[in-house]
Amino acid sequence: MNVPKMLRSFKYAFQGIRVLMQENNARFHLLATVVTILTGFLVKLSPIEWTIMCIIVGLVWVAEAFNTALEKLCDFVSPQHHPLIGKVKDLAAGGVLIISLLAVIVGIILFLPKILAYL
């Protein structure tokens, strides 16, 4: 096991997270994540509900990271507009939208009954 090499890979991963956080969509996801976590504490999610929420939030972040990486690669490969590159970017963005909509549905399932119980 090469510990210095492993530590360098963590350094690069954190650099990637910094790059991701410069994106507007990632900032929106960060706001949504903070609101979701705060709401989870407010409504006292159960351990299994926290687990579900963490998984779905993590999936949204992973999708956004892959989408951002793919967009940057497409911009490098084809700086000019190209219809096929546009489709690739649209597909990647569609993947983020799909998981984001699923996250909203999961949020409604987890939070709505607890919020209605408070009312």
C-alpha positions in Angstrom: 0.0 0.0 0.0 1.4 3.3 -1.1 0.2 5.8 1.6 1.6 9.0 0.0 0.0 8.1 -3.3 -3.3 7.4 -1.6 -3.2 10.7 0.3 -2.5 12.6 -3.0 -5.6 11.0 -4.5 -7.6 12.4 -1.6 -6.1 15.8 -2.3 -7.3 15.6 -5.9 -10.7 14.5 -4.8 -11.0 17.5 -2.5 -9.9 19.7 -5.4 -12.7 18.2 -7.5 -15.2 19.1 -4.7 -13.9 22.7 -4.7 -14.4 22.8 -8.5 -17.9 21.4 -8.1 -18.8 24.0 -5.5 -18.0 26.8 -7.9 -21.0 25.7 -10.1 -24.3 27.5 -9.6 -26.3 24.2 -9.6 -24.0 22.8 -6.9 -24.7 25.8 -4.7 -28.4 25.2 -5.2 -27.9 21.6 -4.2 -26.0 22.7 -1.1 -28.8 25.0 -0.1 -31.3 22.2 -0.6 -29.1 19.8 1.4 -28.9 22.2 4.3 -32.6 22.8 4.3 -33.2 19.1 4.1 -30.9 18.3 7.0 -32.4 21.0 9.2 -35.9 19.9 8.4 -34.9 16.3 9.2 -33.8 17.4 12.7 -37.0 19.5 13.1 -39.3 16.6 12.3 -37.1 14.1 14.1 -36.5 11.6 11.4 -36.0 8.0 12.5 -32.6 6.3 11.8 -34.0 4.5 8.7 -35.4 7.8 7.4 -32.1 9.5 7.9 -30.4 6.6 6.0 -32.8 7.0 3.1 -32.4 10.7 3.1 -28.6 10.5 3.2 -28.6 8.0 0.3 -30.8 10.1 -1.9 -29.0 13.4 -1.2 -25.7 11.6 -1.9 -27.0 10.4 -5.2 -28.0 13.9 -6.2 -24.5 15.1 -5.4 -22.9 12.3 -7.3 -25.1 12.9 -10.3 -24.2 16.7 -10.2 -20.5 15.9 -10.0 -20.6 13.6 -13.0 -22.7 16.1 -14.9 -20.2 18.9 -14.2 -17.3 16.7 -15.1 -19.0 15.7 -18.4 -19.8 19.3 -19.2 -16.2 20.4 -18.6 -14.9 17.5 -20.8 -17.4 18.4 -23.6 -16.4 22.0 -23.4 -12.7 21.0 -23.7 -13.3 18.5 -26.6 -15.6 20.8 -28.5 -15.4 24.5 -27.6 -17.7 25.4 -30.5 -21.3 24.4 -30.5 -21.8 20.9 -31.8 -25.3 19.2 -31.9 -23.9 15.8 -30.6 -22.1 17.5 -27.7 -25.3 19.4 -26.9 -27.2 16.1 -26.7 -24.5 14.6 -24.4 -24.8 17.6 -22.1 -28.6 17.4 -22.2 -28.5 13.7 -21.3 -26.2 14.3 -18.3 -28.4 17.2 -17.1 -31.5 15.0 -17.6 -29.9 12.4 -15.2 -29.4 15.1 -12.5 -33.1 16.2 -13.1 -34.3 12.6 -12.7 -32.5 12.0 -9.4 -33.5 15.4 -8.2 -37.2 14.8 -8.9 -36.8 11.4 -7.1 -35.3 13.3 -4.1 -38.3 15.6 -4.0 -40.6 12.6 -4.0 -38.6 10.9 -1.2 -38.7 14.2 0.7 -42.4 14.4 0.4 -42.8 10.8 1.6 -40.5 11.4 4.5 -41.5 14.9 5.6 -45.1 15.5 4.6 -46.7 13.1 7.2 -44.6 14.6 10.0 -45.3 18.2 9.0 -49.0 17.5 8.7 -48.9 15.8 12.2 -47.5 19.1 13.6 -50.4 21.0 12.0 
